[in-house]
Amino acid sequence: MKKVVIFDTALGSSNVGDEIILDAVSRNMADVFDRHFSLRLATHVNNFSMKQVLHRNTKIRYFQDADWKFICGTNLIAQTRLGKINSQWQIYPSNLSIYNNCILIGAGTTERTEKLDFYARYLYGKVLSKQYVHCVRDELTKKIVESLGCRAINTGCPTLWELTPEHCASIPQDKADNCVISVSGYKDQIDEKRDRVMLHIIRRNYDKVWAWIQTTEDESYLSRLEQSIGMEPIPRIYSLSRFRDVLRNSNVDYIGTRLHGGVFALQNYCRSIVISIDHRADGFFETNNLPILPRKNVEGELEDRINSSFATEIRIHSDAIAEFKSQFSGSDQ
């Protein structure tokens, strides 16, 4: 038996997309996680005080000395850490012993640049394992992890690992009657002009429309868009269970800027067009051929894409996934 720590990247997060990622990691790593004794900690919140860490009781010793510590996806690698108090991964000099020798599973970055500030380089250099090969979701993250003296392999995001050719063959190629949309309400992701165009195009091409709300910022931003164009409020979807129900029972396409909303739609056999707004969706396209449309092209291309027939052909890096997972096979004792 190995002692395992699963760092839960959804706990304490304000973005439901992190739940989609965590669920996928849990399913795809179950053959590893279920064979050993596992406990969970969060990444988005600080788990222990400095006093608890220094006291080093039985609980603390387990987390410090565990055999495997897995970081379960998301864009946790922040290139700029100095002066940041809202980083998604709450690691500091005072708690590094809890996170030492961590192994990344399908992690990504928060920014497009390869350059880390000196504080980020220090923190990640301290906590990322040099013993095991990390799996990351794009080439940018691979280069960053390797720059720290670690080994990394690009497996793509674990949310895509199950989108096999057989699965993709069951995703419709032609337009559905209805649509689930999303918008991104984070300040640095807003583009009201192009998002209004997107809403107009979707409204005139589908009979019924729902809106997937991945963060509370998305809700307020969508309401502002609706008011600005005099649109009746679109019915909202807030939970993953309700989202899954609509996807599976309502003859829908998915179109929107929320990356993992689109991936979740593909997982549930719905045609998806992810409107690319940053390097994350671009990385999914480059690594796995995720169907995307750059937001700058929405006005000229979205309507044609909606009414065209296209196959979903996700590229799965099966050999890379198997190589990563093989590190943890044959270790039942």
C-alpha positions as CSV (number, residue, x, y, z in Angstrom):
1,M,0.0,0.0,0.0
2,K,1.1,3.5,-0.8
3,K,0.1,6.6,1.1
4,V,-1.4,9.0,-1.4
5,V,-2.5,12.6,-1.2
6,I,-5.0,13.8,-3.8
7,F,-4.9,17.6,-4.0
8,D,-8.4,18.6,-4.8
9,T,-8.4,21.5,-7.3
10,A,-12.2,22.0,-7.1
11,L,-12.5,22.4,-3.3
12,G,-12.6,26.1,-2.5
13,S,-12.7,27.1,-6.2
14,S,-15.3,29.7,-7.4
15,N,-15.2,28.1,-10.9
16,V,-17.4,25.1,-11.5
17,G,-15.1,24.2,-14.4
18,D,-12.6,22.9,-11.8
19,E,-15.2,20.3,-10.8
20,I,-15.3,19.0,-14.4
21,I,-11.6,18.6,-14.3
22,L,-11.4,17.0,-10.9
23,D,-14.1,14.5,-11.9
24,A,-12.2,13.6,-15.0
25,V,-9.0,13.1,-13.1
26,S,-10.7,10.9,-10.5
27,R,-12.3,8.7,-13.2
28,N,-9.1,8.4,-15.3
29,M,-6.8,7.8,-12.3
30,A,-9.2,5.5,-10.4
31,D,-7.0,2.4,-11.2
32,V,-4.2,4.2,-9.3
33,F,-6.2,6.0,-6.6
34,D,-8.4,3.0,-5.6
35,R,-5.5,0.6,-5.0
36,H,-4.0,2.7,-2.2
37,F,-4.9,4.7,0.9
38,S,-5.8,8.2,-0.2
39,L,-6.6,11.4,1.7
40,R,-7.5,14.8,0.1
41,L,-6.4,18.3,0.6
42,A,-7.3,21.5,-1.3
43,T,-5.1,23.6,-3.6
44,H,-7.3,26.8,-3.6
45,V,-7.2,27.3,0.1
46,N,-4.4,27.1,2.7
47,N,-4.9,23.7,4.5
48,F,-2.9,24.2,7.7
49,S,-1.5,27.1,9.7
50,M,2.2,27.4,10.3
51,K,1.7,26.3,13.9
52,Q,0.0,23.1,12.8
53,V,2.8,22.4,10.3
54,L,5.5,22.9,12.9
55,H,3.7,20.8,15.5
56,R,4.0,17.8,13.1
57,N,1.4,15.5,14.6
58,T,0.3,12.3,12.9
59,K,-2.0,14.0,10.4
60,I,0.6,16.5,9.4
61,R,3.3,13.8,9.1
62,Y,1.0,11.8,6.7
63,F,0.7,14.7,4.3
64,Q,4.4,15.6,4.6
65,D,5.7,12.0,4.1
66,A,3.1,10.5,1.7
67,D,4.5,8.4,-1.1
68,W,2.6,10.1,-3.9
69,K,1.0,13.5,-4.0
70,F,-1.1,14.3,-7.0
71,I,-2.1,17.8,-8.2
72,C,-5.3,17.2,-10.1
73,G,-5.2,19.4,-13.2
74,T,-6.4,23.0,-13.8
75,N,-4.3,26.0,-14.7
76,L,-2.4,26.1,-11.4
77,I,1.0,27.1,-12.7
78,A,1.0,30.8,-12.4
79,Q,4.0,32.5,-14.0
80,T,3.7,35.5,-11.8
81,R,3.6,34.7,-8.0
82,L,5.3,37.7,-6.4
83,G,2.8,39.9,-4.7
84,K,-0.2,37.6,-5.6
85,I,-2.5,36.8,-2.7
86,N,-5.2,35.1,-4.9
87,S,-3.1,32.5,-6.6
88,Q,-5.1,29.3,-7.3
89,W,-2.4,27.2,-5.7
90,Q,-1.9,28.3,-2.1
91,I,1.8,27.4,-1.6
92,Y,4.1,29.6,0.6
93,P,7.5,29.1,2.2
94,S,5.7,28.2,5.5
95,N,3.8,25.2,4.1
96,L,6.1,23.8,1.4
97,S,6.7,20.6,3.4
98,I,3.0,19.7,2.8
99,Y,3.4,19.9,-0.9
100,N,7.0,18.6,-1.5
101,N,7.4,16.1,-4.2
102,C,4.1,16.8,-5.9
103,I,3.2,15.2,-9.2
104,L,1.1,17.1,-11.8
105,I,-1.8,15.5,-13.6
106,G,-2.9,17.4,-16.6
107,A,-2.0,20.9,-15.2
108,G,-1.9,24.1,-17.3
109,T,-0.8,27.7,-16.9
110,T,-2.6,30.9,-16.1
111,E,-0.7,33.0,-18.6
112,R,0.7,32.6,-22.1
113,T,4.4,33.4,-21.4
114,E,7.1,30.8,-20.7
115,K,8.9,33.1,-18.2
116,L,8.4,32.6,-14.5
117,D,9.1,35.3,-12.0
118,F,11.8,34.4,-9.4
119,Y,9.3,33.6,-6.7
120,A,7.3,31.3,-8.9
121,R,10.5,29.5,-9.9
122,Y,11.5,29.1,-6.3
123,L,8.1,27.7,-5.2
124,Y,7.6,25.3,-8.0
125,G,11.2,24.2,-7.9
126,K,10.7,23.3,-4.2
127,V,7.4,21.4,-4.6
128,L,7.4,19.6,-8.0
129,S,8.8,16.1,-8.0
130,K,12.1,15.4,-9.7
131,Q,11.6,11.7,-9.3
132,Y,8.4,11.2,-11.3
133,V,7.4,12.4,-14.8
134,H,4.6,15.0,-14.7
135,C,1.8,15.0,-17.1
136,V,0.6,18.4,-18.4
137,R,-2.0,19.5,-20.8
138,D,-0.1,21.6,-23.4
139,E,3.3,22.3,-24.8
140,L,3.7,25.6,-22.9
141,T,3.3,24.0,-19.5
142,K,5.7,21.2,-20.6
143,K,8.4,23.7,-21.4
144,I,7.9,25.5,-18.1
145,V,8.0,22.3,-16.0
146,E,11.1,21.2,-17.8
147,S,12.8,24.5,-17.2
148,L,12.6,23.7,-13.5
149,G,14.7,20.6,-14.0
150,C,11.7,18.3,-13.9
151,R,10.5,15.8,-16.5
152,A,7.1,16.3,-18.2
153,I,5.0,14.7,-20.9
154,N,2.1,16.3,-22.7
155,T,-0.9,14.1,-22.3
156,G,-3.5,16.7,-23.0
157,C,-6.1,17.6,-20.3
158,P,-7.6,14.5,-18.5
159,T,-11.1,15.9,-19.4
160,L,-10.3,14.7,-23.0
161,W,-8.8,11.3,-22.3
162,E,-12.1,9.5,-22.7
163,L,-13.0,11.2,-26.0
164,T,-11.9,8.2,-28.0
165,P,-12.7,7.8,-31.7
166,E,-15.6,5.6,-30.7
167,H,-17.0,8.3,-28.4
168,C,-16.5,11.1,-30.9
169,A,-18.3,9.0,-33.6
170,S,-21.5,9.3,-31.5
171,I,-21.3,13.1,-31.4
172,P,-23.7,14.6,-34.1
173,Q,-22.1,16.3,-37.0
174,D,-25.1,18.4,-37.9
175,K,-26.8,21.3,-36.2
176,A,-29.1,20.6,-33.3
177,D,-32.5,22.3,-32.7
178,N,-31.4,24.0,-29.4
179,C,-28.2,25.4,-27.9
180,V,-26.4,25.8,-24.5
181,I,-24.3,29.0,-24.5
182,S,-21.7,30.4,-22.1
183,V,-19.9,33.7,-21.7
184,S,-16.9,34.5,-19.5
185,G,-17.4,37.3,-17.0
186,Y,-13.8,37.6,-15.7
187,K,-12.7,41.2,-16.2
188,D,-9.8,40.3,-18.5
189,Q,-12.0,38.0,-20.7
190,I,-14.9,40.4,-21.4
191,D,-15.5,41.5,-25.0
192,E,-19.0,43.0,-25.1
193,K,-19.1,43.8,-28.8
194,R,-18.2,40.3,-30.0
195,D,-20.2,38.6,-27.3
196,R,-23.3,40.5,-28.3
197,V,-22.7,39.4,-31.9
198,M,-22.4,35.8,-30.7
199,L,-25.7,36.0,-28.8
200,H,-27.6,37.5,-31.8
201,I,-26.3,34.7,-34.1
202,I,-27.2,32.0,-31.6
203,R,-30.7,33.4,-31.0
204,R,-31.6,33.4,-34.7
205,N,-30.2,29.9,-35.4
206,Y,-31.7,27.9,-32.5
207,D,-35.3,27.3,-31.2
208,K,-34.4,27.3,-27.5
209,V,-31.3,28.5,-25.7
210,W,-30.0,27.9,-22.2
211,A,-27.0,29.5,-20.5
212,W,-24.3,27.5,-18.6
213,I,-23.1,29.6,-15.7
214,Q,-19.6,28.5,-14.7
215,T,-18.8,31.4,-12.3
216,T,-20.9,34.1,-10.6
217,E,-19.2,36.7,-12.8
218,D,-20.7,35.0,-15.8
219,E,-24.2,35.5,-14.5
220,S,-23.8,39.3,-14.0
221,Y,-22.0,39.7,-17.3
222,L,-24.7,37.8,-19.2
223,S,-27.4,39.9,-17.6
224,R,-25.6,43.0,-18.7
225,L,-25.3,41.7,-22.3
226,E,-29.0,40.8,-22.4
227,Q,-30.1,44.2,-21.1
228,S,-27.8,46.0,-23.6
229,I,-29.5,44.3,-26.6
230,G,-33.0,44.1,-25.2
231,M,-33.0,40.3,-25.0
232,E,-35.3,38.3,-22.8
233,P,-33.3,36.6,-20.0
234,I,-32.0,33.2,-21.1
235,P,-32.8,30.3,-18.8
236,R,-29.8,29.6,-16.6
237,I,-28.1,26.3,-15.7
238,Y,-26.1,26.3,-12.5
239,S,-25.3,22.7,-11.5
240,L,-23.4,20.0,-13.4
241,S,-26.2,17.6,-12.8
242,R,-28.7,19.9,-14.5
243,F,-26.2,20.7,-17.3
244,R,-25.7,17.0,-17.9
245,D,-29.5,16.5,-18.0
246,V,-30.0,19.3,-20.6
247,L,-27.1,18.0,-22.7
248,R,-28.4,14.5,-22.8
249,N,-32.1,15.1,-23.2
250,S,-32.7,18.4,-25.1
251,N,-31.1,18.0,-28.6
252,V,-28.5,20.7,-28.1
253,D,-25.3,22.1,-29.4
254,Y,-22.9,23.9,-27.1
255,I,-21.4,27.3,-28.1
256,G,-19.5,29.5,-25.7
257,T,-16.3,30.9,-24.3
258,R,-16.2,28.6,-21.3
259,L,-13.6,26.0,-22.3
260,H,-14.6,23.2,-20.0
261,G,-18.3,23.8,-20.6
262,G,-17.5,22.8,-24.1
263,V,-15.5,19.8,-23.1
264,F,-18.3,18.7,-20.8
265,A,-20.7,18.9,-23.7
266,L,-18.4,16.7,-25.7
267,Q,-18.3,14.2,-22.8
268,N,-22.1,14.1,-23.0
269,Y,-22.2,13.5,-26.8
270,C,-23.1,17.0,-27.9
271,R,-21.6,19.0,-30.8
272,S,-19.5,21.8,-29.4
273,I,-17.9,25.0,-30.7
274,V,-15.6,26.6,-28.1
275,I,-15.1,30.3,-28.7
276,S,-11.4,30.7,-28.1
277,I,-10.5,33.7,-25.9
278,D,-7.0,32.8,-24.6
279,H,-4.1,30.4,-24.7
280,R,-5.9,27.7,-22.9
281,A,-8.4,26.9,-25.6
282,D,-5.7,27.4,-28.2
283,G,-3.5,24.8,-26.4
284,F,-6.4,22.3,-26.4
285,F,-6.7,22.8,-30.1
286,E,-3.0,22.4,-30.7
287,T,-2.6,19.3,-28.5
288,N,-6.0,17.5,-29.0
289,N,-7.8,19.2,-32.0
290,L,-10.6,20.5,-29.8
291,P,-13.2,22.3,-32.1
292,I,-12.6,26.0,-31.5
293,L,-13.4,29.3,-33.2
294,P,-11.3,32.4,-32.3
295,R,-13.6,35.1,-30.9
296,K,-12.3,37.6,-33.4
297,N,-13.8,35.4,-36.1
298,V,-17.3,35.1,-34.6
299,E,-19.0,37.7,-36.7
300,G,-17.7,36.3,-40.0
301,E,-17.6,32.6,-39.3
302,L,-19.9,31.5,-36.5
303,E,-23.1,31.3,-38.4
304,D,-21.5,29.3,-41.2
305,R,-19.9,26.9,-38.7
306,I,-23.3,26.4,-36.9
307,N,-25.0,25.4,-40.1
308,S,-22.2,23.3,-41.5
309,S,-21.6,19.6,-40.9
310,F,-18.4,18.7,-39.1
311,A,-17.0,15.7,-37.3
312,T,-15.5,15.9,-33.8
313,E,-12.1,14.3,-34.0
314,I,-10.2,14.7,-30.7
315,R,-6.7,13.4,-30.8
316,I,-5.9,11.3,-27.8
317,H,-2.3,10.8,-26.8
318,S,-2.8,7.3,-25.6
319,D,0.9,6.4,-25.5
320,A,1.7,9.4,-23.4
321,I,-1.1,8.7,-21.0
322,A,0.0,5.1,-20.6
323,E,3.6,6.2,-20.1
324,F,2.6,8.5,-17.3
325,K,0.3,6.0,-15.5
326,S,2.8,3.2,-15.8
327,Q,4.9,4.9,-13.1
328,F,2.3,3.9,-10.6
329,S,1.5,0.4,-11.7
330,G,2.8,-2.7,-10.0
331,S,3.0,-0.8,-6.6
332,D,0.3,-2.5,-4.6
333,Q,2.6,-3.3,-1.7
